[in-house]
Amino acid sequence: KERHEFITKEREDLLEAKDSLLKTIEEIDIVAKESFLKSFEKIKSNFKTVFRSLFTDDDDCDLLINDEENPLESSIEIMAKPKGKKPLTINQLSGGEKTLTATSLLFAIYLLKPAPFCVFDEVDAPLDDANIDKFNKIVNKFSNTSQFIIVTHNKRTMNNADIIYGITMPEQGVSKVVPVDLRNLKV
């Protein structure tokens, strides 16, 4: 009988603990959902602003939560509508449009909480000269608050930099870093 009472008491304690944990998880989910949706709306607004600065004021974009009932588990659709085209998902865009759209989203997230530095690895590769200039313009805009490390082969992007670090291989297996400070050379 004592053993039965002990086990019954333990069971009740476990059920109370389970209920308490489930209630805590539910409260955390509510706070997480509110926080996510608040951040999502800010990013969405920033995305439109940055997107239009890289495209034109007539172009449009959007971020869509596919399952609005469960936003924390939902996928997010990235939509873009360059002028004269129907709305397309990011996967349906050309290489340059895709790059500028993704860059717009990265900077939209960045604006939420700017990082001290950002690294881009050949992000400018699929861009033509006009779009390279747009990319460089937005990097310049944000370089007042963050440092940018950009791996590139594009001369226009290199010309936009303050300091270039070239990597050469004078002999097999030995890399040499060659820094060039362009700040004093720019007019």
For each residue, the residues with C-beta under 8 A, 3 or more apart:
1: 4 5
2: 5 6
3: 6 7
4: 1 7 8
5: 1 2 8 9
6: 2 3 9 10
7: 3 4 10 11
8: 4 5 11 12
9: 5 6 12 13
10: 6 7 13 14
11: 7 8 14 15
12: 8 9 15 16
13: 9 10 16 17
14: 10 11 17 18
15: 11 12 18 19
16: 12 13 19 20
17: 13 14 20 21
18: 14 15 21 22
19: 15 16 22 23
20: 16 17 23 24
21: 17 18 24 25
22: 18 19 25 26
23: 19 20 26 27
24: 20 21 27 28
25: 21 22 28 29
26: 22 23 29 30
27: 23 24 30 31
28: 24 25 31 32
29: 25 26 32 33 72
30: 26 27 33 34
31: 27 28 34 35
32: 28 29 35 36 72
33: 29 30 36 37 71 72
34: 30 31 37 38
35: 31 32 38 39
36: 32 33 39 40 71 72
37: 33 34 40 41 71
38: 34 35 41 42
39: 35 36 42 43 112
40: 36 37 43 44 63 65 71
41: 37 38 44 45
42: 38 39 45 46 111 112
43: 39 40 46 47 63 105 108 109 111 112
44: 40 41 47 48 62 63 108
45: 41 42 48 49
46: 42 43 49 50 107 108 109 111 112
47: 43 44 50 51 61 62 63 104 105 108
48: 44 45 51 52 60 61 62
49: 45 46 52 53 108
50: 46 47 53 54 103 104 107 108 111 138
51: 47 48 54 55 59 60 61 80 100 101 104 108
52: 48 49 55 56 57 59 60
53: 49 50 134 137 138
54: 50 51 100 103 104 131 134 135 138
55: 51 52 59 82 83 100
56: 52 59 83
57: 52
58: 83
59: 51 52 55 56 80 81 82 83
60: 48 51 52 80 81 87
61: 47 48 51 78 79 80 81 101 104
62: 44 47 48 79 87
63: 40 43 44 47 76 77 78 79 105
64: 76 77 79
65: 40 68 71 74 76
66: 74 75 76 77
67: 70 71 73 74 75
68: 65 71 74
69:
70: 67 73 74
71: 33 36 37 40 65 67 68 74
72: 29 32 33 36
73: 67 70
74: 65 66 67 68 70 71
75: 66 67
76: 63 64 65 66
77: 63 64 66 89
78: 61 63 89 90 101 102 105
79: 61 62 63 64 87 88 89 90
80: 51 59 60 61 87 88 89 90 93 97 101
81: 59 60 61 85 86 87 88
82: 55 59 85 93 97
83: 55 56 58 59
84:
85: 81 82 88
86: 81
87: 60 62 79 80 81
88: 79 80 81 85 92 93
89: 77 78 79 80 92 93
90: 78 79 80 93 98 101 102
91: 98
92: 88 89
93: 80 82 88 89 90 97 98 101
94: 97 98
95: 98 99 126
96: 99 100 126 127 128 131
97: 80 82 93 94 100 101
98: 90 91 93 94 95 101 102 126
99: 95 96 102 103 123 124 126 127 131 135
100: 51 54 55 96 97 103 104 127 131 134 135
101: 51 61 78 80 90 93 97 98 104 105
102: 78 90 98 99 105 106
103: 50 54 99 100 106 107 123 135 138
104: 47 50 51 54 61 100 101 107 108
105: 43 47 63 78 101 102 108 109
106: 102 103 109 110 118
107: 46 50 103 104 110 111 138 142
108: 43 44 46 47 49 50 51 104 105 111 112
109: 43 46 105 106 112
110: 106 107 113 114 115 118 142 146
111: 42 43 46 50 107 108 114
112: 39 42 43 46 108 109
113: 110
114: 110 111 142 145 146
115: 110 118 146
116: 146 147
117: 146 147 148 149
118: 106 110 115 142 146 147 148 149
119: 148 149 150 151
120: 123 124 148 149 150 151 152
121: 151
122: 125 151 152 153
123: 99 103 120 135 150
124: 99 120 127 132 135 150 152 154 157
125: 122 152 153 154
126: 95 96 98 99
127: 96 99 100 124 131 132 135 154
128: 96 131 132
129: 132 133 156
130: 133 134
131: 54 96 99 100 127 128 134 135
132: 124 127 128 129 135 136 154 156 157
133: 129 130 136 137 156
134: 53 54 100 130 131 137 138
135: 54 99 100 103 123 124 127 131 132 138 139 157
136: 132 133 139 140 156 157 160
137: 53 133 134 140 141
138: 50 53 54 103 107 134 135 141 142
139: 135 136 142 143 148 150 160
140: 136 137 143 160
141: 137 138 144
142: 107 110 114 118 138 139 145 146 148
143: 139 140 146 147 148
144: 141
145: 114 142
146: 110 114 115 116 117 118 142 143
147: 116 117 118 143
148: 117 118 119 120 139 142 143
149: 117 118 119 120
150: 119 120 123 124 139 157 161
151: 119 120 121 122
152: 120 122 124 125 157 158
153: 122 125
154: 124 125 127 132 157 158
155: 158 159
156: 129 132 133 136 159 160
157: 124 132 135 136 150 152 154 160 161
158: 152 154 155 161 164
159: 155 156 182
160: 136 139 140 156 157
161: 150 157 158 164 182
162: 181 182 183
163: 179 180 181 182 183
164: 158 161 179 180 182
165: 177 178 179 180
166: 177 178 179 180
167: 175 176 177 178
168: 175 176 178
169: 172 173 174 175 176
170: 174 176
171: 174
172: 169
173: 169
174: 169 170 171
175: 167 168 169
176: 167 168 169 170
177: 165 166 167
178: 165 166 167 168
179: 163 164 165 166
180: 163 164 165 166
181: 162 163 184 185
182: 159 161 162 163 164 185 186
183: 162 163 186
184: 181
185: 181 182
186: 182 183
187:
